[in-house]
């Protein structure tokens, strides 16, 4: 196992924190889709798996699809986020892991 992304660990602690997906500067915030952020979410999920996490993974927020005139009744960005996380979770949690000795 890779041990996961060290950026997922709180400084000086063993607990995991959610990854930041939002490339931004204080005056230039830009939301990112789950497949286009600062962290490799597959590696993030590996870190959660390797730490024994067996809880819920859900999207917190996501970019707006379309412009202000787009009526997003289907919540396409949310559907993408849920599907992406679900697919990654299934792939990562089904990977063989190295035996701990």
Residue frames relative to the residue before (quaternion, step in Angstrom):
aa qw qx qy qz dx dy dz
X 1.0000 0.0000 0.0000 0.0000 0.00 0.00 0.00
X 0.5279 -0.6702 0.4364 0.2859 3.53 -1.09 0.72
X 0.4609 -0.6723 0.4614 0.3503 3.59 1.18 -0.41
X 0.4842 -0.7019 0.4109 0.3226 3.55 1.26 -0.09
X 0.6720 -0.4987 0.3956 0.3785 3.47 -1.40 0.18
X 0.4004 -0.7360 0.4801 0.2598 3.64 -0.55 1.06
X 0.5742 0.5904 -0.3871 0.4146 3.60 1.17 -0.38
X 0.5990 0.5736 -0.3570 0.4298 3.59 1.26 -0.22
X 0.6459 0.5209 -0.3207 0.4568 3.57 1.22 -0.21
X 0.4550 -0.6444 0.5330 0.3059 3.55 -1.01 0.79
X 0.5653 -0.6115 0.4131 0.3686 3.62 -0.90 0.78
X 0.8487 0.1401 -0.1290 0.4934 3.56 -0.86 1.02
X 0.7094 0.4048 -0.2626 0.5137 3.60 1.22 0.14
X 0.4806 -0.6585 0.4981 0.2956 3.53 -1.28 0.33
X 0.5532 0.6359 -0.4014 0.3585 3.60 1.18 -0.33
X 0.4226 -0.7042 0.5209 0.2329 3.52 -1.19 0.67
X 0.1704 -0.7556 0.6220 0.1148 3.52 -1.21 0.53
X 0.5802 -0.5822 0.4173 0.3877 3.58 -1.14 0.44
X 0.4970 -0.6616 0.4656 0.3137 3.59 -1.08 0.64
X 0.4285 -0.6549 0.5505 0.2905 3.54 -1.20 0.52
X 0.1440 -0.8010 0.5769 0.0694 3.57 -0.84 0.95
X 0.6251 0.5883 -0.3113 0.4077 3.55 1.24 -0.08
X 0.1952 -0.7657 0.5995 0.1273 3.59 -0.29 1.18
X 0.2460 0.7932 -0.5195 0.2009 3.58 -0.49 1.11
X 0.1990 -0.6625 0.6994 0.1801 3.39 -1.47 0.26
X 0.6925 -0.5066 0.2838 0.4280 3.63 -1.01 0.55
X 0.7654 0.3370 -0.1992 0.5108 3.59 0.98 -0.73
X 0.7528 0.3286 -0.1780 0.5419 3.60 1.27 0.00
X 0.0744 0.8209 -0.5576 0.0983 3.59 0.68 1.12
X 0.0454 0.7831 -0.6188 0.0411 3.57 -0.96 0.87
X 0.3664 -0.7267 0.5464 0.1978 3.55 -0.65 1.17
X 0.1654 -0.7862 0.5888 0.0884 3.58 -1.08 0.70
X 0.4965 -0.6078 0.5163 0.3427 3.56 -1.19 0.54
X 0.6774 -0.5421 0.3286 0.3731 3.55 -1.20 0.52
X 0.7016 0.4330 -0.2767 0.4937 3.60 1.14 -0.43
X 0.7398 0.3879 -0.1958 0.5138 3.59 1.26 0.07
X 0.4421 0.7001 -0.4555 0.3270 3.59 0.96 0.79
X 0.7408 -0.4188 0.3043 0.4281 3.54 -1.31 -0.29
X 0.7519 0.3455 -0.1873 0.5293 3.60 1.16 -0.50
X 0.4613 -0.6185 0.5575 0.3064 3.52 -1.29 0.46
X 0.3113 -0.8012 0.4758 0.1864 3.60 -0.22 1.24
X 0.5616 0.5638 -0.4052 0.4500 3.60 1.14 -0.40
X 0.6620 0.4820 -0.3016 0.4884 3.60 0.97 -0.82
X 0.6021 0.5458 -0.3553 0.4619 3.59 1.06 -0.67
X 0.6849 0.4709 -0.2898 0.4745 3.58 0.87 -0.93
X 0.5982 0.5395 -0.3658 0.4661 3.60 1.08 -0.58
X 0.6387 0.5179 -0.3269 0.4658 3.59 0.99 -0.80
X 0.6444 0.5027 -0.3213 0.4784 3.60 0.98 -0.81
X 0.6484 0.5175 -0.3103 0.4641 3.59 0.93 -0.94
X 0.6957 0.4876 -0.2755 0.4498 3.57 0.83 -1.02
X 0.6658 0.4741 -0.2948 0.4950 3.58 1.19 -0.49
X 0.5647 -0.6299 0.3701 0.3840 3.58 1.30 -0.01
X 0.3625 0.7408 -0.4957 0.2723 3.60 1.22 0.26
X 0.0146 0.7931 -0.6064 0.0560 3.55 -0.87 1.03
X 0.4388 0.7116 -0.4386 0.3298 3.56 1.08 0.70
X 0.7129 -0.4344 0.3544 0.4212 3.51 -1.33 -0.38
X 0.1381 -0.7375 0.6542 0.0949 3.55 -1.13 0.77
X 0.1073 0.7960 -0.5875 0.0984 3.57 -0.73 0.99
X 0.5324 -0.6042 0.4642 0.3688 3.58 -1.16 0.46
X 0.3567 -0.7283 0.5415 0.2215 3.56 -1.04 0.72
X 0.7600 -0.1746 0.1450 0.6091 3.55 0.92 -0.93
X 0.1293 -0.7854 0.6052 0.0106 3.53 -1.27 0.40
X 0.6128 -0.5729 0.3868 0.3829 3.60 -1.16 0.42
X 0.5496 -0.5752 0.4897 0.3568 3.51 -1.30 0.35
X 0.3153 -0.7176 0.5888 0.1976 3.56 -1.05 0.80
X 0.8179 0.1835 -0.1538 0.5231 3.56 -0.79 0.97
X 0.5767 -0.5705 0.4456 0.3786 3.53 -1.30 -0.16
X 0.7835 -0.3483 0.2356 0.4575 3.57 -1.30 -0.11
X 0.6711 0.5058 -0.3051 0.4480 3.61 1.12 -0.56
X 0.5693 0.6077 -0.3814 0.4014 3.62 1.23 -0.27
X 0.2258 -0.7727 0.5831 0.1093 3.56 -0.65 1.15
X 0.1054 -0.8466 0.5216 0.0093 3.56 -0.06 1.30
X 0.0157 -0.8398 0.5420 -0.0250 3.57 0.58 1.14
X 0.6767 0.4941 -0.2943 0.4598 3.60 1.11 -0.59
X 0.3086 -0.7679 0.5016 0.2520 3.60 1.28 -0.22
X 0.0105 -0.8682 0.4956 -0.0209 3.56 0.86 1.07
X 0.6474 0.5138 -0.3337 0.4533 3.61 0.93 -0.78
X 0.6428 0.5051 -0.3215 0.4779 3.59 1.00 -0.77
X 0.6382 0.5217 -0.3281 0.4613 3.60 0.95 -0.84
X 0.6340 0.5158 -0.3270 0.4744 3.58 0.98 -0.85
X 0.6728 0.5131 -0.3012 0.4396 3.59 0.83 -0.99
X 0.6688 0.4896 -0.3051 0.4688 3.59 0.86 -0.92
X 0.6751 0.4962 -0.2973 0.4579 3.59 0.88 -0.90
X 0.6491 0.5207 -0.3163 0.4556 3.57 0.98 -0.85
X 0.6793 0.4766 -0.2891 0.4773 3.58 0.86 -0.94
X 0.6489 0.5194 -0.3224 0.4529 3.59 0.92 -0.86
X 0.6663 0.5008 -0.3013 0.4631 3.58 0.92 -0.88
X 0.6561 0.4959 -0.3103 0.4767 3.58 0.94 -0.86
X 0.6399 0.5322 -0.3254 0.4488 3.57 0.94 -0.89
X 0.6702 0.4905 -0.3055 0.4658 3.59 0.85 -0.91
X 0.6654 0.5050 -0.3060 0.4567 3.59 0.94 -0.87
X 0.7140 0.4618 -0.2647 0.4548 3.58 0.77 -1.03
X 0.7167 0.4490 -0.2711 0.4596 3.59 0.82 -0.91
X 0.6596 0.4678 -0.3231 0.4916 3.62 1.22 -0.18
X 0.4766 0.6615 -0.4458 0.3696 3.62 1.24 -0.06
X 0.4791 -0.6204 0.5112 0.3525 3.58 -1.06 0.59
X 0.2087 -0.7690 0.5911 0.1250 3.58 -1.01 0.78
X 0.5635 -0.5979 0.4555 0.3428 3.53 -1.20 0.61
X 0.4978 -0.6478 0.4874 0.3080 3.56 -1.01 0.78
X 0.3308 -0.7249 0.5696 0.2016 3.56 -0.98 0.85
X 0.1517 -0.8117 0.5591 0.0743 3.57 -0.76 1.01
